[in-house]
Structures are given as C-alpha cells and as structure tokens.
C-alpha cells in the first residue's frame, strides 16, 4: 500500500509536468529549442511523461515502471546539473510554461527526492 502511494505521488508530479507542457505547446517547443533539445524528443516527452505518470498512479508498482521513471528523472537531473554548471539562463521548463526560471539546485533536489521515493517504493514492493 505504501509502495503504491509513494509511486503514485511521483506519478502525479510527472504527469502534471507532461500536462503543463501540452497546455502551452508553443512555449514548450520554444523552450525546448532554446535548450537545444532534439525536436522529436520535445514532441514525444510530454506524452511520455503522461504515460509514465499514469502508470505510476494507476498500477501496482512494478520494477520496470519504477525503473523507467527513475531513468527519466536521472536524465532530467543530469540535464539540470549541466545547465546549472554552464550558468544557463534558459528557463527550466520542467513544468512547461509554469517554469520560467533558469534551472537551480532546487530543481535538482526535487528530482533527487522524487527518485528517493521511487527507490523506497521499489524496496517496499
């Protein structure tokens, strides 16, 4: 029960991030272009976030889904660290047009916290 609750909490965050990107797709694609994200990735990412978030919320946690979600967050976190290291002023866009600030250590800590919840969920499953 607790494993599912933790996974679902992370799933909601990931799904909200994807939904916010879809709500203002034009801004998301502009930010993705500014971040030099491949256009195909920028197009697919919101749908992938909705799918992964939905699976975390709707299903009993499985090693595969928890692993995919962790990998997604790990990639996002590595990207954020690189942006912070280069002092990028491009908006994070982690949550679509709702994120207009450049990446910060706060974003990295949020992702690390989400990954911790996924690890705990996996350990309890």
C-alpha positions as a Python dict, from the first residue, in 0.01 Angstrom:
ca = {
    (1, 'X'): (0, 0, 0),
    (2, 'X'): (273, 249, 95),
    (3, 'X'): (476, 149, -212),
    (4, 'X'): (183, 235, -437),
    (5, 'X'): (118, 564, -257),
    (6, 'X'): (481, 675, -298),
    (7, 'X'): (489, 574, -664),
    (8, 'X'): (156, 749, -722),
    (9, 'X'): (286, 1073, -568),
    (10, 'X'): (579, 1070, -808),
    (11, 'X'): (343, 977, -1091),
    (12, 'X'): (125, 1280, -1025),
    (13, 'X'): (428, 1511, -1039),
    (14, 'X'): (550, 1357, -1366),
    (15, 'X'): (202, 1364, -1522),
    (16, 'X'): (148, 1727, -1422),
    (17, 'X'): (482, 1816, -1584),
    (18, 'X'): (370, 1650, -1907),
    (19, 'X'): (24, 1806, -1899),
    (20, 'X'): (168, 2155, -1844),
    (21, 'X'): (391, 2110, -2148),
    (22, 'X'): (87, 2018, -2357),
    (23, 'X'): (-125, 2307, -2229),
    (24, 'X'): (116, 2559, -2382),
    (25, 'X'): (288, 2357, -2651),
    (26, 'X'): (417, 2663, -2836),
    (27, 'X'): (606, 2789, -2532),
    (28, 'X'): (729, 2438, -2451),
    (29, 'X'): (869, 2395, -2802),
    (30, 'X'): (1037, 2738, -2787),
    (31, 'X'): (1198, 2649, -2454),
    (32, 'X'): (1299, 2305, -2581),
    (33, 'X'): (1458, 2465, -2888),
    (34, 'X'): (1644, 2714, -2665),
    (35, 'X'): (1770, 2419, -2459),
    (36, 'X'): (1888, 2256, -2784),
    (37, 'X'): (1661, 1959, -2727),
    (38, 'X'): (1600, 1748, -3037),
    (39, 'X'): (1259, 1834, -3188),
    (40, 'X'): (1147, 1469, -3183),
    (41, 'X'): (1227, 1446, -2810),
    (42, 'X'): (1043, 1774, -2742),
    (43, 'X'): (739, 1640, -2925),
    (44, 'X'): (730, 1300, -2753),
    (45, 'X'): (836, 1399, -2400),
    (46, 'X'): (501, 1536, -2271),
    (47, 'X'): (321, 1221, -2386),
    (48, 'X'): (588, 1000, -2230),
    (49, 'X'): (554, 1190, -1902),
    (50, 'X'): (176, 1147, -1907),
    (51, 'X'): (212, 775, -1979),
    (52, 'X'): (475, 712, -1712),
    (53, 'X'): (288, 925, -1460),
    (54, 'X'): (-37, 742, -1536),
    (55, 'X'): (128, 402, -1496),
    (56, 'X'): (275, 504, -1160),
    (57, 'X'): (-65, 626, -1040),
    (58, 'X'): (-282, 353, -1188),
    (59, 'X'): (-84, 35, -1146),
    (60, 'X'): (73, -154, -862),
    (61, 'X'): (441, -55, -874),
    (62, 'X'): (647, -284, -1095),
    (63, 'X'): (1024, -290, -1121),
    (64, 'X'): (1001, -198, -1490),
    (65, 'X'): (782, 112, -1447),
    (66, 'X'): (974, 226, -1139),
    (67, 'X'): (1297, 180, -1333),
    (68, 'X'): (1174, 374, -1636),
    (69, 'X'): (1053, 659, -1413),
    (70, 'X'): (1384, 664, -1227),
    (71, 'X'): (1578, 667, -1554),
    (72, 'X'): (1367, 957, -1682),
    (73, 'X'): (1432, 1155, -1364),
    (74, 'X'): (1802, 1069, -1377),
    (75, 'X'): (1827, 1203, -1733),
    (76, 'X'): (1637, 1518, -1634),
    (77, 'X'): (1865, 1565, -1332),
    (78, 'X'): (2183, 1524, -1538),
    (79, 'X'): (2048, 1780, -1784),
    (80, 'X'): (1970, 2023, -1500),
    (81, 'X'): (2317, 1980, -1350),
    (82, 'X'): (2473, 2053, -1690),
    (83, 'X'): (2256, 2363, -1730),
    (84, 'X'): (2349, 2487, -1383),
    (85, 'X'): (2720, 2420, -1444),
    (86, 'X'): (2714, 2630, -1762),
    (87, 'X'): (2510, 2902, -1587),
    (88, 'X'): (2235, 2871, -1848),
    (89, 'X'): (1964, 3136, -1828),
    (90, 'X'): (1723, 2935, -2044),
    (91, 'X'): (1406, 2855, -1847),
    (92, 'X'): (1397, 2508, -1697),
    (93, 'X'): (1053, 2437, -1849),
    (94, 'X'): (1038, 2133, -1621),
    (95, 'X'): (668, 2202, -1575),
    (96, 'X'): (605, 2364, -1911),
    (97, 'X'): (531, 2735, -1922),
    (98, 'X'): (485, 2738, -1542),
    (99, 'X'): (866, 2715, -1503),
    (100, 'X'): (1013, 3039, -1632),
    (101, 'X'): (1324, 3043, -1412),
    (102, 'X'): (1663, 2901, -1510),
    (103, 'X'): (1747, 2563, -1356),
    (104, 'X'): (1865, 2572, -997),
    (105, 'X'): (1985, 2337, -727),
    (106, 'X'): (1626, 2335, -601),
    (107, 'X'): (1519, 2158, -921),
    (108, 'X'): (1797, 1903, -874),
    (109, 'X'): (1696, 1843, -511),
    (110, 'X'): (1331, 1797, -614),
    (111, 'X'): (1431, 1531, -866),
    (112, 'X'): (1658, 1356, -616),
    (113, 'X'): (1369, 1350, -369),
    (114, 'X'): (1138, 1201, -632),
    (115, 'X'): (1397, 935, -714),
    (116, 'X'): (1429, 855, -343),
    (117, 'X'): (1053, 798, -327),
    (118, 'X'): (1079, 562, -625),
    (119, 'X'): (1364, 370, -460),
    (120, 'X'): (1164, 335, -138),
    (121, 'X'): (862, 223, -340),
    (122, 'X'): (1076, -40, -513),
    (123, 'X'): (1217, -161, -181),
    (124, 'X'): (866, -198, -38),
    (125, 'X'): (723, -372, -347),
}
